[in-house]
């Protein structure tokens, strides 16, 4: 993992592919996704109606699929971009130039 904390480096998670470690539903109405690098994203289930329809038991039966996740009783695969939004809208650099 290349995060910056030493003098002369850029801070943050540059060139780190977010790999999902766990999913949880500990906060009412929220999905929490923990990554192997220590980051956690919490999102409202209202943004994911397919997941919101699942029962607590069904939510426990999730699995990784590529760089995303799904559930035994759900036909959709969810990706990190769906948690963050369209990556093109928040990229630091576009087409090799700073914005």
MODELLER restraints for C-alpha pairs under 7 A, 6 or more apart:
rsr = mdl.restraints
at = mdl.atoms
rsr.add(forms.Gaussian(group=physical.xy_distance, feature=features.Distance(at['CA:1:A'], at['CA:16:A']), mean=6.07, stdev=0.5))
rsr.add(forms.Gaussian(group=physical.xy_distance, feature=features.Distance(at['CA:2:A'], at['CA:13:A']), mean=6.52, stdev=0.5))
rsr.add(forms.Gaussian(group=physical.xy_distance, feature=features.Distance(at['CA:2:A'], at['CA:14:A']), mean=6.54, stdev=0.5))
rsr.add(forms.Gaussian(group=physical.xy_distance, feature=features.Distance(at['CA:2:A'], at['CA:15:A']), mean=6.94, stdev=0.5))
rsr.add(forms.Gaussian(group=physical.xy_distance, feature=features.Distance(at['CA:2:A'], at['CA:16:A']), mean=6.54, stdev=0.5))
rsr.add(forms.Gaussian(group=physical.xy_distance, feature=features.Distance(at['CA:3:A'], at['CA:11:A']), mean=5.94, stdev=0.5))
rsr.add(forms.Gaussian(group=physical.xy_distance, feature=features.Distance(at['CA:3:A'], at['CA:12:A']), mean=5.29, stdev=0.5))
rsr.add(forms.Gaussian(group=physical.xy_distance, feature=features.Distance(at['CA:3:A'], at['CA:13:A']), mean=5.14, stdev=0.5))
rsr.add(forms.Gaussian(group=physical.xy_distance, feature=features.Distance(at['CA:3:A'], at['CA:14:A']), mean=6.65, stdev=0.5))
rsr.add(forms.Gaussian(group=physical.xy_distance, feature=features.Distance(at['CA:4:A'], at['CA:10:A']), mean=5.05, stdev=0.5))
rsr.add(forms.Gaussian(group=physical.xy_distance, feature=features.Distance(at['CA:4:A'], at['CA:11:A']), mean=3.83, stdev=0.5))
rsr.add(forms.Gaussian(group=physical.xy_distance, feature=features.Distance(at['CA:4:A'], at['CA:12:A']), mean=5.78, stdev=0.5))
rsr.add(forms.Gaussian(group=physical.xy_distance, feature=features.Distance(at['CA:5:A'], at['CA:11:A']), mean=5.91, stdev=0.5))
rsr.add(forms.Gaussian(group=physical.xy_distance, feature=features.Distance(at['CA:18:A'], at['CA:35:A']), mean=6.19, stdev=0.5))
rsr.add(forms.Gaussian(group=physical.xy_distance, feature=features.Distance(at['CA:19:A'], at['CA:35:A']), mean=5.41, stdev=0.5))
rsr.add(forms.Gaussian(group=physical.xy_distance, feature=features.Distance(at['CA:19:A'], at['CA:36:A']), mean=5.87, stdev=0.5))
rsr.add(forms.Gaussian(group=physical.xy_distance, feature=features.Distance(at['CA:19:A'], at['CA:67:A']), mean=6.64, stdev=0.5))
rsr.add(forms.Gaussian(group=physical.xy_distance, feature=features.Distance(at['CA:20:A'], at['CA:33:A']), mean=6.87, stdev=0.5))
rsr.add(forms.Gaussian(group=physical.xy_distance, feature=features.Distance(at['CA:20:A'], at['CA:34:A']), mean=6.05, stdev=0.5))
rsr.add(forms.Gaussian(group=physical.xy_distance, feature=features.Distance(at['CA:20:A'], at['CA:35:A']), mean=4.43, stdev=0.5))
rsr.add(forms.Gaussian(group=physical.xy_distance, feature=features.Distance(at['CA:20:A'], at['CA:36:A']), mean=6.26, stdev=0.5))
rsr.add(forms.Gaussian(group=physical.xy_distance, feature=features.Distance(at['CA:21:A'], at['CA:34:A']), mean=5.51, stdev=0.5))
rsr.add(forms.Gaussian(group=physical.xy_distance, feature=features.Distance(at['CA:21:A'], at['CA:35:A']), mean=4.85, stdev=0.5))
rsr.add(forms.Gaussian(group=physical.xy_distance, feature=features.Distance(at['CA:21:A'], at['CA:36:A']), mean=5.33, stdev=0.5))
rsr.add(forms.Gaussian(group=physical.xy_distance, feature=features.Distance(at['CA:22:A'], at['CA:33:A']), mean=5.94, stdev=0.5))
rsr.add(forms.Gaussian(group=physical.xy_distance, feature=features.Distance(at['CA:22:A'], at['CA:34:A']), mean=5.20, stdev=0.5))
rsr.add(forms.Gaussian(group=physical.xy_distance, feature=features.Distance(at['CA:22:A'], at['CA:35:A']), mean=6.96, stdev=0.5))
rsr.add(forms.Gaussian(group=physical.xy_distance, feature=features.Distance(at['CA:23:A'], at['CA:32:A']), mean=5.67, stdev=0.5))
rsr.add(forms.Gaussian(group=physical.xy_distance, feature=features.Distance(at['CA:23:A'], at['CA:33:A']), mean=4.70, stdev=0.5))
rsr.add(forms.Gaussian(group=physical.xy_distance, feature=features.Distance(at['CA:23:A'], at['CA:34:A']), mean=6.36, stdev=0.5))
rsr.add(forms.Gaussian(group=physical.xy_distance, feature=features.Distance(at['CA:24:A'], at['CA:31:A']), mean=6.07, stdev=0.5))
rsr.add(forms.Gaussian(group=physical.xy_distance, feature=features.Distance(at['CA:24:A'], at['CA:32:A']), mean=5.15, stdev=0.5))
rsr.add(forms.Gaussian(group=physical.xy_distance, feature=features.Distance(at['CA:24:A'], at['CA:33:A']), mean=6.63, stdev=0.5))
rsr.add(forms.Gaussian(group=physical.xy_distance, feature=features.Distance(at['CA:25:A'], at['CA:31:A']), mean=5.13, stdev=0.5))
rsr.add(forms.Gaussian(group=physical.xy_distance, feature=features.Distance(at['CA:25:A'], at['CA:32:A']), mean=6.21, stdev=0.5))
rsr.add(forms.Gaussian(group=physical.xy_distance, feature=features.Distance(at['CA:29:A'], at['CA:44:A']), mean=5.94, stdev=0.5))
rsr.add(forms.Gaussian(group=physical.xy_distance, feature=features.Distance(at['CA:29:A'], at['CA:45:A']), mean=5.46, stdev=0.5))
rsr.add(forms.Gaussian(group=physical.xy_distance, feature=features.Distance(at['CA:30:A'], at['CA:42:A']), mean=6.45, stdev=0.5))
rsr.add(forms.Gaussian(group=physical.xy_distance, feature=features.Distance(at['CA:30:A'], at['CA:43:A']), mean=5.51, stdev=0.5))
rsr.add(forms.Gaussian(group=physical.xy_distance, feature=features.Distance(at['CA:30:A'], at['CA:44:A']), mean=4.44, stdev=0.5))
rsr.add(forms.Gaussian(group=physical.xy_distance, feature=features.Distance(at['CA:30:A'], at['CA:45:A']), mean=5.16, stdev=0.5))
rsr.add(forms.Gaussian(group=physical.xy_distance, feature=features.Distance(at['CA:31:A'], at['CA:42:A']), mean=5.61, stdev=0.5))
rsr.add(forms.Gaussian(group=physical.xy_distance, feature=features.Distance(at['CA:31:A'], at['CA:43:A']), mean=5.28, stdev=0.5))
rsr.add(forms.Gaussian(group=physical.xy_distance, feature=features.Distance(at['CA:31:A'], at['CA:44:A']), mean=6.21, stdev=0.5))
rsr.add(forms.Gaussian(group=physical.xy_distance, feature=features.Distance(at['CA:31:A'], at['CA:45:A']), mean=6.10, stdev=0.5))
rsr.add(forms.Gaussian(group=physical.xy_distance, feature=features.Distance(at['CA:32:A'], at['CA:40:A']), mean=6.66, stdev=0.5))
rsr.add(forms.Gaussian(group=physical.xy_distance, feature=features.Distance(at['CA:32:A'], at['CA:41:A']), mean=5.62, stdev=0.5))
rsr.add(forms.Gaussian(group=physical.xy_distance, feature=features.Distance(at['CA:32:A'], at['CA:42:A']), mean=4.35, stdev=0.5))
rsr.add(forms.Gaussian(group=physical.xy_distance, feature=features.Distance(at['CA:32:A'], at['CA:43:A']), mean=6.49, stdev=0.5))
rsr.add(forms.Gaussian(group=physical.xy_distance, feature=features.Distance(at['CA:33:A'], at['CA:40:A']), mean=5.51, stdev=0.5))
rsr.add(forms.Gaussian(group=physical.xy_distance, feature=features.Distance(at['CA:33:A'], at['CA:41:A']), mean=5.19, stdev=0.5))
rsr.add(forms.Gaussian(group=physical.xy_distance, feature=features.Distance(at['CA:33:A'], at['CA:42:A']), mean=6.42, stdev=0.5))
rsr.add(forms.Gaussian(group=physical.xy_distance, feature=features.Distance(at['CA:34:A'], at['CA:40:A']), mean=4.34, stdev=0.5))
rsr.add(forms.Gaussian(group=physical.xy_distance, feature=features.Distance(at['CA:34:A'], at['CA:41:A']), mean=6.56, stdev=0.5))
rsr.add(forms.Gaussian(group=physical.xy_distance, feature=features.Distance(at['CA:43:A'], at['CA:83:A']), mean=6.83, stdev=0.5))
rsr.add(forms.Gaussian(group=physical.xy_distance, feature=features.Distance(at['CA:45:A'], at['CA:51:A']), mean=6.92, stdev=0.5))
rsr.add(forms.Gaussian(group=physical.xy_distance, feature=features.Distance(at['CA:45:A'], at['CA:52:A']), mean=5.57, stdev=0.5))
rsr.add(forms.Gaussian(group=physical.xy_distance, feature=features.Distance(at['CA:46:A'], at['CA:52:A']), mean=6.92, stdev=0.5))
rsr.add(forms.Gaussian(group=physical.xy_distance, feature=features.Distance(at['CA:58:A'], at['CA:73:A']), mean=6.51, stdev=0.5))
rsr.add(forms.Gaussian(group=physical.xy_distance, feature=features.Distance(at['CA:59:A'], at['CA:71:A']), mean=6.76, stdev=0.5))
rsr.add(forms.Gaussian(group=physical.xy_distance, feature=features.Distance(at['CA:61:A'], at['CA:71:A']), mean=5.66, stdev=0.5))
rsr.add(forms.Gaussian(group=physical.xy_distance, feature=features.Distance(at['CA:61:A'], at['CA:72:A']), mean=5.86, stdev=0.5))
rsr.add(forms.Gaussian(group=physical.xy_distance, feature=features.Distance(at['CA:62:A'], at['CA:69:A']), mean=6.88, stdev=0.5))
rsr.add(forms.Gaussian(group=physical.xy_distance, feature=features.Distance(at['CA:62:A'], at['CA:70:A']), mean=5.56, stdev=0.5))
rsr.add(forms.Gaussian(group=physical.xy_distance, feature=features.Distance(at['CA:62:A'], at['CA:71:A']), mean=4.11, stdev=0.5))
rsr.add(forms.Gaussian(group=physical.xy_distance, feature=features.Distance(at['CA:62:A'], at['CA:72:A']), mean=6.28, stdev=0.5))
rsr.add(forms.Gaussian(group=physical.xy_distance, feature=features.Distance(at['CA:63:A'], at['CA:69:A']), mean=5.56, stdev=0.5))
rsr.add(forms.Gaussian(group=physical.xy_distance, feature=features.Distance(at['CA:63:A'], at['CA:70:A']), mean=5.59, stdev=0.5))
rsr.add(forms.Gaussian(group=physical.xy_distance, feature=features.Distance(at['CA:63:A'], at['CA:71:A']), mean=6.04, stdev=0.5))
rsr.add(forms.Gaussian(group=physical.xy_distance, feature=features.Distance(at['CA:64:A'], at['CA:70:A']), mean=6.50, stdev=0.5))
rsr.add(forms.Gaussian(group=physical.xy_distance, feature=features.Distance(at['CA:67:A'], at['CA:79:A']), mean=6.45, stdev=0.5))
rsr.add(forms.Gaussian(group=physical.xy_distance, feature=features.Distance(at['CA:68:A'], at['CA:77:A']), mean=6.43, stdev=0.5))
rsr.add(forms.Gaussian(group=physical.xy_distance, feature=features.Distance(at['CA:68:A'], at['CA:78:A']), mean=5.32, stdev=0.5))
rsr.add(forms.Gaussian(group=physical.xy_distance, feature=features.Distance(at['CA:68:A'], at['CA:79:A']), mean=4.26, stdev=0.5))
rsr.add(forms.Gaussian(group=physical.xy_distance, feature=features.Distance(at['CA:68:A'], at['CA:80:A']), mean=6.32, stdev=0.5))
rsr.add(forms.Gaussian(group=physical.xy_distance, feature=features.Distance(at['CA:69:A'], at['CA:77:A']), mean=5.63, stdev=0.5))
rsr.add(forms.Gaussian(group=physical.xy_distance, feature=features.Distance(at['CA:69:A'], at['CA:78:A']), mean=5.33, stdev=0.5))
rsr.add(forms.Gaussian(group=physical.xy_distance, feature=features.Distance(at['CA:69:A'], at['CA:79:A']), mean=6.66, stdev=0.5))
rsr.add(forms.Gaussian(group=physical.xy_distance, feature=features.Distance(at['CA:70:A'], at['CA:76:A']), mean=6.35, stdev=0.5))
rsr.add(forms.Gaussian(group=physical.xy_distance, feature=features.Distance(at['CA:70:A'], at['CA:77:A']), mean=4.85, stdev=0.5))
rsr.add(forms.Gaussian(group=physical.xy_distance, feature=features.Distance(at['CA:70:A'], at['CA:78:A']), mean=6.17, stdev=0.5))
rsr.add(forms.Gaussian(group=physical.xy_distance, feature=features.Distance(at['CA:81:A'], at['CA:87:A']), mean=6.48, stdev=0.5))
rsr.add(forms.Gaussian(group=physical.xy_distance, feature=features.Distance(at['CA:92:A'], at['CA:98:A']), mean=6.53, stdev=0.5))
rsr.add(forms.Gaussian(group=physical.xy_distance, feature=features.Distance(at['CA:92:A'], at['CA:99:A']), mean=6.54, stdev=0.5))
rsr.add(forms.Gaussian(group=physical.xy_distance, feature=features.Distance(at['CA:93:A'], at['CA:99:A']), mean=5.76, stdev=0.5))
